[in-house]
Amino acid sequence: MSDNTFIKELEFVQLLCNPDYLKWLFEQGYFENKSFKDLIKHLQYWKEDKYKIYLTYPYCLNILDILNKEDVIQTLKDESFYVRIAQEQFLLWKSRRDD
C-alpha cells in the first residue's frame, strides 16, 4: 500500500465517526453503491493491531462494524442513530479529558 493510500484511508475511516458526514453519505446514496460498500468492507483491515495503532479516533471501528451489517440502510434511516453516535463520542471525549 502506498503512503498516499494509507493516509487517505486513515483519514476516511476516521471521518466515519462524524455523524454529520455519515448522514450526508447516506443522504447522497453512497450506501446503495456497490463500489462504496466494497470500500467499507475493505476498510476492515483497520481493525488489525498493526493498523489500529495509527487511529486517533478508534471509535470509528465500532461505526465500521455497523456500516458492514446487512441492515445498515435501516439503521441509517433512523435519526436517533446519529444522535446516539454524537452522544457516545462526547462521553468518550469527556472521559479522556477527565483522566
Backbone as XML, in Angstrom:
<?xml version="1.0"?>
<chain id="A" units="angstrom">
  <residue number="1" name="MET">
    <atom name="N" x="0.853" y="-1.173" z="0.000"/>
    <atom name="CA" x="0.000" y="0.000" z="0.000"/>
    <atom name="C" x="0.899" y="1.236" z="0.000"/>
  </residue>
  <residue number="2" name="SER">
    <atom name="N" x="0.563" y="2.175" z="-0.848"/>
    <atom name="CA" x="1.364" y="3.403" z="-0.899"/>
    <atom name="C" x="1.068" y="4.280" z="0.314"/>
  </residue>
  <residue number="3" name="ASP">
    <atom name="N" x="2.007" y="5.152" z="0.637"/>
    <atom name="CA" x="1.814" y="6.084" z="1.755"/>
    <atom name="C" x="0.584" y="6.949" z="1.532"/>
  </residue>
  <residue number="4" name="ASN">
    <atom name="N" x="0.372" y="7.362" z="0.289"/>
    <atom name="CA" x="-0.763" y="8.218" z="-0.034"/>
    <atom name="C" x="-2.092" y="7.497" z="0.224"/>
  </residue>
  <residue number="5" name="THR">
    <atom name="N" x="-2.180" y="6.236" z="-0.194"/>
    <atom name="CA" x="-3.389" y="5.445" z="0.042"/>
    <atom name="C" x="-3.608" y="5.253" z="1.537"/>
  </residue>
  <residue number="6" name="PHE">
    <atom name="N" x="-2.544" y="4.930" z="2.248"/>
    <atom name="CA" x="-2.630" y="4.736" z="3.694"/>
    <atom name="C" x="-3.201" y="5.983" z="4.369"/>
  </residue>
  <residue number="7" name="ILE">
    <atom name="N" x="-2.682" y="7.140" z="4.034"/>
    <atom name="CA" x="-3.125" y="8.394" z="4.657"/>
    <atom name="C" x="-4.577" y="8.699" z="4.299"/>
  </residue>
  <residue number="8" name="LYS">
    <atom name="N" x="-4.943" y="8.504" z="3.039"/>
    <atom name="CA" x="-6.327" y="8.769" z="2.621"/>
    <atom name="C" x="-7.306" y="7.842" z="3.330"/>
  </residue>
  <residue number="9" name="GLU">
    <atom name="N" x="-6.956" y="6.564" z="3.416"/>
    <atom name="CA" x="-7.851" y="5.616" z="4.069"/>
    <atom name="C" x="-7.887" y="5.825" z="5.581"/>
  </residue>
  <residue number="10" name="LEU">
    <atom name="N" x="-6.773" y="6.218" z="6.161"/>
    <atom name="CA" x="-6.744" y="6.551" z="7.589"/>
    <atom name="C" x="-7.679" y="7.723" z="7.872"/>
  </residue>
  <residue number="11" name="GLU">
    <atom name="N" x="-7.596" y="8.742" z="7.053"/>
    <atom name="CA" x="-8.464" y="9.906" z="7.231"/>
    <atom name="C" x="-9.927" y="9.534" z="7.017"/>
  </residue>
  <residue number="12" name="PHE">
    <atom name="N" x="-10.198" y="8.785" z="5.960"/>
    <atom name="CA" x="-11.583" y="8.447" z="5.644"/>
    <atom name="C" x="-12.221" y="7.573" z="6.720"/>
  </residue>
  <residue number="13" name="VAL">
    <atom name="N" x="-11.520" y="6.540" z="7.157"/>
    <atom name="CA" x="-12.117" y="5.640" z="8.144"/>
    <atom name="C" x="-12.458" y="6.397" z="9.427"/>
  </residue>
  <residue number="14" name="GLN">
    <atom name="N" x="-11.653" y="7.380" z="9.785"/>
    <atom name="CA" x="-11.928" y="8.150" z="10.996"/>
    <atom name="C" x="-13.063" y="9.152" z="10.791"/>
  </residue>
  <residue number="15" name="LEU">
    <atom name="N" x="-13.239" y="9.607" z="9.560"/>
    <atom name="CA" x="-14.368" y="10.501" z="9.272"/>
    <atom name="C" x="-15.708" y="9.803" z="9.460"/>
  </residue>
  <residue number="16" name="LEU">
    <atom name="N" x="-15.704" y="8.491" z="9.403"/>
    <atom name="CA" x="-16.954" y="7.748" z="9.542"/>
    <atom name="C" x="-17.588" y="7.911" z="10.917"/>
  </residue>
  <residue number="17" name="CYS">
    <atom name="N" x="-16.846" y="8.376" z="11.898"/>
    <atom name="CA" x="-17.468" y="8.589" z="13.211"/>
    <atom name="C" x="-17.985" y="10.017" z="13.361"/>
  </residue>
  <residue number="18" name="ASN">
    <atom name="N" x="-17.979" y="10.779" z="12.293"/>
    <atom name="CA" x="-18.604" y="12.103" z="12.293"/>
    <atom name="C" x="-20.064" y="11.913" z="11.881"/>
  </residue>
  <residue number="19" name="PRO">
    <atom name="N" x="-21.013" y="12.085" z="12.811"/>
    <atom name="CA" x="-22.415" y="11.813" z="12.484"/>
    <atom name="C" x="-22.950" y="12.658" z="11.325"/>
  </residue>
  <residue number="20" name="ASP">
    <atom name="N" x="-22.518" y="13.903" z="11.225"/>
    <atom name="CA" x="-22.992" y="14.751" z="10.125"/>
    <atom name="C" x="-22.484" y="14.249" z="8.780"/>
  </residue>
  <residue number="21" name="TYR">
    <atom name="N" x="-21.241" y="13.835" z="8.727"/>
    <atom name="CA" x="-20.671" y="13.307" z="7.484"/>
    <atom name="C" x="-21.332" y="11.981" z="7.121"/>
  </residue>
  <residue number="22" name="LEU">
    <atom name="N" x="-21.530" y="11.140" z="8.112"/>
    <atom name="CA" x="-22.170" y="9.851" z="7.894"/>
    <atom name="C" x="-23.584" y="10.035" z="7.339"/>
  </residue>
  <residue number="23" name="LYS">
    <atom name="N" x="-24.301" y="10.971" z="7.915"/>
    <atom name="CA" x="-25.664" y="11.250" z="7.440"/>
    <atom name="C" x="-25.629" y="11.787" z="6.009"/>
  </residue>
  <residue number="24" name="TRP">
    <atom name="N" x="-24.668" y="12.642" z="5.709"/>
    <atom name="CA" x="-24.538" y="13.177" z="4.357"/>
    <atom name="C" x="-24.270" y="12.044" z="3.358"/>
  </residue>
  <residue number="25" name="LEU">
    <atom name="N" x="-23.361" y="11.135" z="3.712"/>
    <atom name="CA" x="-23.076" y="9.993" z="2.838"/>
    <atom name="C" x="-24.345" y="9.187" z="2.574"/>
  </residue>
  <residue number="26" name="PHE">
    <atom name="N" x="-25.124" y="8.973" z="3.622"/>
    <atom name="CA" x="-26.376" y="8.225" z="3.478"/>
    <atom name="C" x="-27.350" y="8.973" z="2.573"/>
  </residue>
  <residue number="27" name="GLU">
    <atom name="N" x="-27.531" y="10.250" z="2.814"/>
    <atom name="CA" x="-28.477" y="11.047" z="2.030"/>
    <atom name="C" x="-28.075" y="11.143" z="0.561"/>
  </residue>
  <residue number="28" name="GLN">
    <atom name="N" x="-26.789" y="11.049" z="0.283"/>
    <atom name="CA" x="-26.306" y="11.097" z="-1.103"/>
    <atom name="C" x="-26.387" y="9.729" z="-1.793"/>
  </residue>
  <residue number="29" name="GLY">
    <atom name="N" x="-26.795" y="8.705" z="-1.054"/>
    <atom name="CA" x="-26.980" y="7.377" z="-1.634"/>
    <atom name="C" x="-25.730" y="6.508" z="-1.712"/>
  </residue>
  <residue number="30" name="TYR">
    <atom name="N" x="-24.689" y="6.894" z="-1.024"/>
    <atom name="CA" x="-23.445" y="6.122" z="-1.087"/>
    <atom name="C" x="-23.618" y="4.684" z="-0.612"/>
  </residue>
  <residue number="31" name="PHE">
    <atom name="N" x="-24.472" y="4.456" z="0.374"/>
    <atom name="CA" x="-24.611" y="3.120" z="0.941"/>
    <atom name="C" x="-25.434" y="2.193" z="0.059"/>
  </residue>
  <residue number="32" name="GLU">
    <atom name="N" x="-25.924" y="2.709" z="-1.048"/>
    <atom name="CA" x="-26.604" y="1.885" z="-2.043"/>
    <atom name="C" x="-25.684" y="1.591" z="-3.223"/>
  </residue>
  <residue number="33" name="ASN">
    <atom name="N" x="-24.477" y="2.120" z="-3.195"/>
    <atom name="CA" x="-23.497" y="1.967" z="-4.266"/>
    <atom name="C" x="-22.576" y="0.787" z="-3.944"/>
  </residue>
  <residue number="34" name="LYS">
    <atom name="N" x="-22.517" y="-0.198" z="-4.851"/>
    <atom name="CA" x="-21.717" y="-1.395" z="-4.599"/>
    <atom name="C" x="-20.237" y="-1.074" z="-4.386"/>
  </residue>
  <residue number="35" name="SER">
    <atom name="N" x="-19.687" y="-0.179" z="-5.164"/>
    <atom name="CA" x="-18.265" y="0.172" z="-5.010"/>
    <atom name="C" x="-17.992" y="0.773" z="-3.635"/>
  </residue>
  <residue number="36" name="PHE">
    <atom name="N" x="-18.919" y="1.604" z="-3.167"/>
    <atom name="CA" x="-18.751" y="2.204" z="-1.842"/>
    <atom name="C" x="-18.861" y="1.140" z="-0.755"/>
  </residue>
  <residue number="37" name="LYS">
    <atom name="N" x="-19.831" y="0.237" z="-0.899"/>
    <atom name="CA" x="-19.976" y="-0.840" z="0.084"/>
    <atom name="C" x="-18.731" y="-1.732" z="0.101"/>
  </residue>
  <residue number="38" name="ASP">
    <atom name="N" x="-18.149" y="-1.949" z="-1.074"/>
    <atom name="CA" x="-16.902" y="-2.725" z="-1.137"/>
    <atom name="C" x="-15.769" y="-1.993" z="-0.417"/>
  </residue>
  <residue number="39" name="LEU">
    <atom name="N" x="-15.722" y="-0.682" z="-0.559"/>
    <atom name="CA" x="-14.709" y="0.111" z="0.145"/>
    <atom name="C" x="-14.874" y="-0.029" z="1.660"/>
  </residue>
  <residue number="40" name="ILE">
    <atom name="N" x="-16.110" y="0.050" z="2.127"/>
    <atom name="CA" x="-16.376" y="-0.087" z="3.565"/>
    <atom name="C" x="-15.901" y="-1.461" z="4.056"/>
  </residue>
  <residue number="41" name="LYS">
    <atom name="N" x="-16.151" y="-2.507" z="3.269"/>
    <atom name="CA" x="-15.666" y="-3.845" z="3.641"/>
    <atom name="C" x="-14.141" y="-3.883" z="3.647"/>
  </residue>
  <residue number="42" name="HIS">
    <atom name="N" x="-13.546" y="-3.277" z="2.651"/>
    <atom name="CA" x="-12.081" y="-3.240" z="2.544"/>
    <atom name="C" x="-11.449" y="-2.586" z="3.778"/>
  </residue>
  <residue number="43" name="LEU">
    <atom name="N" x="-12.102" y="-1.582" z="4.312"/>
    <atom name="CA" x="-11.545" y="-0.830" z="5.443"/>
    <atom name="C" x="-11.486" y="-1.638" z="6.740"/>
  </residue>
  <residue number="44" name="GLN">
    <atom name="N" x="-12.015" y="-2.833" z="6.729"/>
    <atom name="CA" x="-11.961" y="-3.685" z="7.925"/>
    <atom name="C" x="-10.526" y="-3.973" z="8.367"/>
  </residue>
  <residue number="45" name="TYR">
    <atom name="N" x="-9.576" y="-3.826" z="7.467"/>
    <atom name="CA" x="-8.188" y="-4.096" z="7.851"/>
    <atom name="C" x="-7.709" y="-3.163" z="8.962"/>
  </residue>
  <residue number="46" name="TRP">
    <atom name="N" x="-8.395" y="-2.034" z="9.151"/>
    <atom name="CA" x="-8.008" y="-1.105" z="10.229"/>
    <atom name="C" x="-8.210" y="-1.717" z="11.611"/>
  </residue>
  <residue number="47" name="LYS">
    <atom name="N" x="-8.938" y="-2.820" z="11.678"/>
    <atom name="CA" x="-9.152" y="-3.481" z="12.961"/>
    <atom name="C" x="-7.943" y="-4.322" z="13.384"/>
  </residue>
  <residue number="48" name="GLU">
    <atom name="N" x="-7.033" y="-4.547" z="12.459"/>
    <atom name="CA" x="-5.824" y="-5.310" z="12.775"/>
    <atom name="C" x="-4.901" y="-4.456" z="13.648"/>
  </residue>
  <residue number="49" name="ASP">
    <atom name="N" x="-4.243" y="-5.110" z="14.588"/>
    <atom name="CA" x="-3.372" y="-4.400" z="15.536"/>
    <atom name="C" x="-2.331" y="-3.522" z="14.852"/>
  </residue>
  <residue number="50" name="LYS">
    <atom name="N" x="-1.765" y="-4.015" z="13.761"/>
    <atom name="CA" x="-0.689" y="-3.256" z="13.114"/>
    <atom name="C" x="-1.184" y="-1.973" z="12.448"/>
  </residue>
  <residue number="51" name="TYR">
    <atom name="N" x="-2.503" y="-1.855" z="12.262"/>
    <atom name="CA" x="-3.060" y="-0.631" z="11.674"/>
    <atom name="C" x="-3.783" y="0.239" z="12.697"/>
  </residue>
  <residue number="52" name="LYS">
    <atom name="N" x="-4.499" y="-0.379" z="13.609"/>
    <atom name="CA" x="-5.316" y="0.433" z="14.523"/>
    <atom name="C" x="-4.495" y="1.312" z="15.460"/>
  </residue>
  <residue number="53" name="ILE">
    <atom name="N" x="-3.222" y="1.030" z="15.588"/>
    <atom name="CA" x="-2.372" y="1.894" z="16.419"/>
    <atom name="C" x="-2.251" y="3.306" z="15.840"/>
  </residue>
  <residue number="54" name="TYR">
    <atom name="N" x="-2.583" y="3.463" z="14.567"/>
    <atom name="CA" x="-2.499" y="4.781" z="13.925"/>
    <atom name="C" x="-3.774" y="5.607" z="14.090"/>
  </residue>
  <residue number="55" name="LEU">
    <atom name="N" x="-4.809" y="5.007" z="14.614"/>
    <atom name="CA" x="-6.099" y="5.692" z="14.742"/>
    <atom name="C" x="-6.105" y="6.654" z="15.925"/>
  </residue>
  <residue number="56" name="THR">
    <atom name="N" x="-6.473" y="7.869" z="15.663"/>
    <atom name="CA" x="-6.684" y="8.847" z="16.727"/>
    <atom name="C" x="-8.079" y="8.664" z="17.314"/>
  </residue>
  <residue number="57" name="TYR">
    <atom name="N" x="-9.009" y="8.232" z="16.480"/>
    <atom name="CA" x="-10.407" y="8.047" z="16.880"/>
    <atom name="C" x="-10.801" y="6.583" z="16.679"/>
  </residue>
  <residue number="58" name="PRO">
    <atom name="N" x="-10.400" y="5.700" z="17.586"/>
    <atom name="CA" x="-10.687" y="4.276" z="17.412"/>
    <atom name="C" x="-12.178" y="3.937" z="17.438"/>
  </residue>
  <residue number="59" name="TYR">
    <atom name="N" x="-12.996" y="4.868" z="17.893"/>
    <atom name="CA" x="-14.448" y="4.656" z="17.868"/>
    <atom name="C" x="-14.938" y="4.395" z="16.445"/>
  </residue>
  <residue number="60" name="CYS">
    <atom name="N" x="-14.181" y="4.849" z="15.472"/>
    <atom name="CA" x="-14.571" y="4.642" z="14.077"/>
    <atom name="C" x="-14.686" y="3.154" z="13.749"/>
  </residue>
  <residue number="61" name="LEU">
    <atom name="N" x="-13.978" y="2.301" z="14.473"/>
    <atom name="CA" x="-14.063" y="0.862" z="14.228"/>
    <atom name="C" x="-15.436" y="0.322" z="14.611"/>
  </residue>
  <residue number="62" name="ASN">
    <atom name="N" x="-16.044" y="0.882" z="15.644"/>
    <atom name="CA" x="-17.412" y="0.497" z="16.009"/>
    <atom name="C" x="-18.379" y="0.879" z="14.890"/>
  </residue>
  <residue number="63" name="ILE">
    <atom name="N" x="-18.185" y="2.070" z="14.348"/>
    <atom name="CA" x="-19.040" y="2.535" z="13.256"/>
    <atom name="C" x="-18.828" y="1.657" z="12.028"/>
  </residue>
  <residue number="64" name="LEU">
    <atom name="N" x="-17.599" y="1.301" z="11.764"/>
    <atom name="CA" x="-17.288" y="0.434" z="10.631"/>
    <atom name="C" x="-18.039" y="-0.891" z="10.748"/>
  </residue>
  <residue number="65" name="ASP">
    <atom name="N" x="-18.099" y="-1.453" z="11.941"/>
    <atom name="CA" x="-18.862" y="-2.690" z="12.157"/>
    <atom name="C" x="-20.331" y="-2.491" z="11.805"/>
  </residue>
  <residue number="66" name="ILE">
    <atom name="N" x="-20.901" y="-1.388" z="12.238"/>
    <atom name="CA" x="-22.307" y="-1.094" z="11.948"/>
    <atom name="C" x="-22.519" y="-0.947" z="10.449"/>
  </residue>
  <residue number="67" name="LEU">
    <atom name="N" x="-21.607" y="-0.255" z="9.788"/>
    <atom name="CA" x="-21.753" y="0.003" z="8.355"/>
    <atom name="C" x="-21.596" y="-1.254" z="7.511"/>
  </residue>
  <residue number="68" name="ASN">
    <atom name="N" x="-21.009" y="-2.279" z="8.069"/>
    <atom name="CA" x="-20.840" y="-3.535" z="7.340"/>
    <atom name="C" x="-21.972" y="-4.528" z="7.592"/>
  </residue>
  <residue number="69" name="LYS">
    <atom name="N" x="-22.972" y="-4.136" z="8.353"/>
    <atom name="CA" x="-24.115" y="-5.014" z="8.604"/>
    <atom name="C" x="-25.090" y="-4.951" z="7.429"/>
  </residue>
  <residue number="70" name="GLU">
    <atom name="N" x="-25.826" y="-6.036" z="7.248"/>
    <atom name="CA" x="-26.798" y="-6.121" z="6.153"/>
    <atom name="C" x="-27.905" y="-5.072" z="6.273"/>
  </residue>
  <residue number="71" name="ASP">
    <atom name="N" x="-28.311" y="-4.762" z="7.500"/>
    <atom name="CA" x="-29.431" y="-3.837" z="7.710"/>
    <atom name="C" x="-28.980" y="-2.391" z="7.900"/>
  </residue>
  <residue number="72" name="VAL">
    <atom name="N" x="-27.822" y="-2.039" z="7.346"/>
    <atom name="CA" x="-27.257" y="-0.699" z="7.552"/>
    <atom name="C" x="-28.197" y="0.401" z="7.056"/>
  </residue>
  <residue number="73" name="ILE">
    <atom name="N" x="-28.913" y="0.168" z="5.969"/>
    <atom name="CA" x="-29.812" y="1.197" z="5.428"/>
    <atom name="C" x="-30.888" y="1.530" z="6.457"/>
  </residue>
  <residue number="74" name="GLN">
    <atom name="N" x="-31.450" y="0.516" z="7.083"/>
    <atom name="CA" x="-32.476" y="0.759" z="8.106"/>
    <atom name="C" x="-31.893" y="1.542" z="9.277"/>
  </residue>
  <residue number="75" name="THR">
    <atom name="N" x="-30.699" y="1.195" z="9.674"/>
    <atom name="CA" x="-30.032" y="1.896" z="10.775"/>
    <atom name="C" x="-29.818" y="3.359" z="10.428"/>
  </residue>
  <residue number="76" name="LEU">
    <atom name="N" x="-29.335" y="3.617" z="9.213"/>
    <atom name="CA" x="-29.013" y="4.985" z="8.804"/>
    <atom name="C" x="-30.253" y="5.843" z="8.555"/>
  </residue>
  <residue number="77" name="LYS">
    <atom name="N" x="-31.390" y="5.215" z="8.364"/>
    <atom name="CA" x="-32.647" y="5.962" z="8.192"/>
    <atom name="C" x="-33.134" y="6.551" z="9.511"/>
  </residue>
  <residue number="78" name="ASP">
    <atom name="N" x="-32.683" y="5.985" z="10.606"/>
    <atom name="CA" x="-33.151" y="6.373" z="11.942"/>
    <atom name="C" x="-32.330" y="7.549" z="12.478"/>
  </residue>
  <residue number="79" name="GLU">
    <atom name="N" x="-32.971" y="8.686" z="12.623"/>
    <atom name="CA" x="-32.300" y="9.906" z="13.100"/>
    <atom name="C" x="-31.651" y="9.704" z="14.469"/>
  </residue>
  <residue number="80" name="SER">
    <atom name="N" x="-32.237" y="8.853" z="15.297"/>
    <atom name="CA" x="-31.678" y="8.638" z="16.636"/>
    <atom name="C" x="-30.297" y="7.975" z="16.576"/>
  </residue>
  <residue number="81" name="PHE">
    <atom name="N" x="-30.001" y="7.295" z="15.491"/>
    <atom name="CA" x="-28.678" y="6.687" z="15.321"/>
    <atom name="C" x="-27.589" y="7.756" z="15.355"/>
  </residue>
  <residue number="82" name="TYR">
    <atom name="N" x="-27.815" y="8.850" z="14.656"/>
    <atom name="CA" x="-26.823" y="9.927" z="14.584"/>
    <atom name="C" x="-26.692" y="10.652" z="15.930"/>
  </residue>
  <residue number="83" name="VAL">
    <atom name="N" x="-27.809" y="10.796" z="16.613"/>
    <atom name="CA" x="-27.794" y="11.422" z="17.942"/>
    <atom name="C" x="-26.999" y="10.548" z="18.908"/>
  </residue>
  <residue number="84" name="ARG">
    <atom name="N" x="-27.233" y="9.246" z="18.838"/>
    <atom name="CA" x="-26.526" y="8.313" z="19.726"/>
    <atom name="C" x="-25.017" y="8.349" z="19.472"/>
  </residue>
  <residue number="85" name="ILE">
    <atom name="N" x="-24.620" y="8.380" z="18.218"/>
    <atom name="CA" x="-23.187" y="8.457" z="17.896"/>
    <atom name="C" x="-22.577" y="9.717" z="18.505"/>
  </residue>
  <residue number="86" name="ALA">
    <atom name="N" x="-23.249" y="10.836" z="18.319"/>
    <atom name="CA" x="-22.733" y="12.106" z="18.851"/>
    <atom name="C" x="-22.611" y="12.039" z="20.371"/>
  </residue>
  <residue number="87" name="GLN">
    <atom name="N" x="-23.614" y="11.477" z="21.036"/>
    <atom name="CA" x="-23.579" y="11.374" z="22.493"/>
    <atom name="C" x="-22.458" y="10.450" z="22.964"/>
  </residue>
  <residue number="88" name="GLU">
    <atom name="N" x="-22.316" y="9.305" z="22.310"/>
    <atom name="CA" x="-21.265" y="8.364" z="22.696"/>
    <atom name="C" x="-19.881" y="8.981" z="22.513"/>
  </residue>
  <residue number="89" name="GLN">
    <atom name="N" x="-19.707" y="9.704" z="21.433"/>
    <atom name="CA" x="-18.412" y="10.334" z="21.193"/>
    <atom name="C" x="-18.127" y="11.418" z="22.221"/>
  </residue>
  <residue number="90" name="PHE">
    <atom name="N" x="-19.148" y="12.168" z="22.580"/>
    <atom name="CA" x="-18.959" y="13.197" z="23.598"/>
    <atom name="C" x="-18.517" y="12.564" z="24.913"/>
  </residue>
  <residue number="91" name="LEU">
    <atom name="N" x="-19.167" y="11.469" z="25.294"/>
    <atom name="CA" x="-18.805" y="10.799" z="26.544"/>
    <atom name="C" x="-17.382" y="10.234" z="26.484"/>
  </residue>
  <residue number="92" name="LEU">
    <atom name="N" x="-16.999" y="9.701" z="25.334"/>
    <atom name="CA" x="-15.622" y="9.216" z="25.178"/>
    <atom name="C" x="-14.626" y="10.360" z="25.300"/>
  </residue>
  <residue number="93" name="TRP">
    <atom name="N" x="-14.922" y="11.466" z="24.648"/>
    <atom name="CA" x="-14.056" y="12.640" z="24.703"/>
    <atom name="C" x="-13.954" y="13.165" z="26.133"/>
  </residue>
  <residue number="94" name="LYS">
    <atom name="N" x="-15.105" y="13.230" z="26.808"/>
    <atom name="CA" x="-15.135" y="13.737" z="28.178"/>
    <atom name="C" x="-14.324" y="12.833" z="29.107"/>
  </residue>
  <residue number="95" name="SER">
    <atom name="N" x="-14.460" y="11.534" z="28.953"/>
    <atom name="CA" x="-13.714" y="10.621" z="29.828"/>
    <atom name="C" x="-12.209" y="10.705" z="29.565"/>
  </residue>
  <residue number="96" name="ARG">
    <atom name="N" x="-11.813" y="10.974" z="28.342"/>
    <atom name="CA" x="-10.388" y="11.170" z="28.039"/>
    <atom name="C" x="-9.852" y="12.408" z="28.746"/>
  </residue>
  <residue number="97" name="ARG">
    <atom name="N" x="-10.639" y="13.456" z="28.741"/>
    <atom name="CA" x="-10.220" y="14.715" z="29.359"/>
    <atom name="C" x="-10.179" y="14.600" z="30.874"/>
  </residue>
  <residue number="98" name="ASP">
    <atom name="N" x="-11.063" y="13.771" z="31.432"/>
    <atom name="CA" x="-11.127" y="13.617" z="32.884"/>
    <atom name="C" x="-9.986" y="12.757" z="33.428"/>
  </residue>
  <residue number="99" name="ASP">
    <atom name="N" x="-9.360" y="11.976" z="32.560"/>
    <atom name="CA" x="-8.274" y="11.076" z="33.012"/>
    <atom name="C" x="-7.005" y="11.797" z="33.315"/>
  </residue>
</chain>
